Amino acid sequence: MTDLEKEMVKSDGNRRSCPSDYEYDTLMQLLGVSVSKHLLDEHFTVIWANDFYYQTIGWEKEEYEEVFQNRPDLYYAQDPEEWEKLMETVIAALNNQENGYKLAAPMRKKNGDRVWVQFSTAFADEYVNGYQVAYTVMTNIDDIVKIQREKSIAYESLPGFVAKYRIGLDCSLELLDSNSRFKMYFGEPSDNKEAIFLHMSNIRHNREVIEAHKTDIMAGRPTQFVLQVDDFRGRNLWLQVSATCIEWQEGCPIYLAIFIDITDVTELREMQKKLTEQTKALQNALEAAEEANRAKSDFLSRMSHDIRTPMNAIMGMTAIASSHLDNPERIEDCLGKISVSSKLLLNLINEVLDMSKIESGHMVLAEEEVSLAELVHGVVTMVQPQISAKRLSFNAYINDLSHETVISDMQRLQQLLLNLLSNAVKYTPERGRITLDINEISSQCSGTACYEFIVSDTGIGMKPDFLHKLFEPFERANDEKIKMVQGTGLGLSICKSIAELMDGTIEVESEYGKGSRFTARIQLRIQDEPIGYGALADLSVLVVDDDELICQSTCTRLLELGMKADWTLEGEEAVKMVMDAHRKGEDYFAVIVDLKMPAMDGMETTRKIREAVGFDLPIIMISAYDLSDQMDSAISAGANGFITKPLFRSRLIYKLNQFVESGVRQRISESKPLERRLYAGKRVLLAEDNELNREIAVELISSTGAAVESAKDGNIALDMMTSSPEGYYDLIFMDMQMPVMDGCTAAKAIRELPRKDVKRMPIIAMTANAFADDRQKTKEAGMNEHLAKPVDMEQLHQVLHKWLSKK
């Protein structure tokens, strides 16, 4: 120890045991650190210091004591800021009653250089001259600081943003360090809430990119990718990231990442990309337009052929009939062919007009009560001739149908189903198979149900490349197999539009060479159906059909009616079951038997049953085909009634109730064409402005025996009605488009006349305006029904039967 130190210790009265001078000096040499003892006075006076203290600052001990008198405040006279920082640190530690302090700071050497040192100071419990004593260890950290400074300079000199991240096990990013450029643009999340938000927002927006490189990152492999981020000023930047793992902490990789701003390049690329996309879109649009033009040209070419074909037949058959006026059979043949060609021409025209309405957005649906049983029966009846001509197998199934009466547009619904079935018939070769399935699916919307119409066939099918444009207007597959099939290419496009108007969809599945399956799903409002079937409860019925699905579904409906039901797939087995029931005294109430079955058909089965149990048992013949040609033979075999498939519940109830109500089980033939009655004594008023059409209508109506009076416009018809006595006219046929006063205006005016008969007078629209919105207009005008031109005689007789038979 120095004499000064020993003297100070003595004066303090706190003498302590110390090692010898030799031992002390040896210990200091081994430690290689500067150790000093100071008073905690205003000068921080040096009481004692080892040789390394003086070596660190570059002064000899004697010289230091002479120049600075052991006062560090004088030593720091040239660096007042450093001295102030040192004093603030000491005072703060004392005020906080800490045991000492640590401080890293530069210290001036004798030659003017600065050396970075770390002060590690401990406050002792001893005092000298009334001042507390502090022991300081001063460590040279100049090399460490230089390395950090060099590293920092390297960070700053790199061309971009530099940041160091700790990657968590969940691939989270913790920012550990960054260069000043990074901080200037993005802030320091450790102490800046705004920067924290920006940092997390940028990570969140690029989470998908980071996750894509997660495997490489968690393995510590170098990685590169591009990020899109925002800076403090709201600018959007594109950054190219190059990241390298530099160390690991607790199993987590530490990455040094360099971000290069490539915004301008990226924006240029984005612009190029957008231009490329726009060019491609324009090219696609051009190709689509060219394809649409080609499709329309092909369509016009087909239509020219398809329209001219029936027109040629009409004109040719008219000429032939005119030259054979003395040959009734030849005239009758010509008229039949003219009728067929006229209907074909009408269908073509209707499809073209429908498509025009759809494209202009003017297709409107009517709202009327529709019986699905009657509608489907009518559609099946219409396609039966083509099915029979091609000897196709046809089956129709009804599955879980709870509501048979709906509110819809009957014409459009019929058109949808007819187009699907007609297409199946047209594109299915002879002896192929067609199936119609009808399902009712519950709907989340109260008062409505989803109805599913599925038409399947074993026809030629379609190639995959045509399916995506199947529902486009004017499109037809370019296939040799269908070139001879007449059609506009509009039917399925119309179906799609009708389905969509009814809040539905239409889908197709097809395999070329094997067939197609079309599924139309539509939303319809359901109606309550008060059908009386109480008298049928507990009665038993036997169902005989070679189709198991039809047997099961029919029996399910019978059970829902409270009846008992058995079924069999074979006619021979049916005869045995009827005989067994008869022997037990448990006769069936009725037998429902299919016309066409293998081994023993419906006719033979009926004969055998009659031979076994007589004629008291009603036998109802069912078929998916037109029964009109088979009725006489079936009646001769012993059939009492007829129903065509699909077997709707309402039609079953109606037919079975006939046998309950009759009391006597008798033969009943049904489904014959409507008898054309004569209406002598009935008077009809016809309003028609076209002279030729008026002549035709008068002739057609007069042929039924009714008297016809005509008017050439609505105003004359109104005057004739006004001047006539009550009850004079029984029915009015009214054209829509007429001069002076149109049909709708005339109908409204007639309804408003102050007389009783006009309230119940049937007014029927007989017009070429055949669209749904036209029918809606006639309904709103007070007309009862809509008969489209050209007038079909069968439809005319149905209208007259409906309205004149009641009077």
Summary of the structure (lengths in Angstrom):
residues: 807
radius of gyration: 51.3
end to end distance: 143.8
largest distance: 162.8
contacts: 2430
relative contact order: 0.04
helix: 46%
strand: 24%
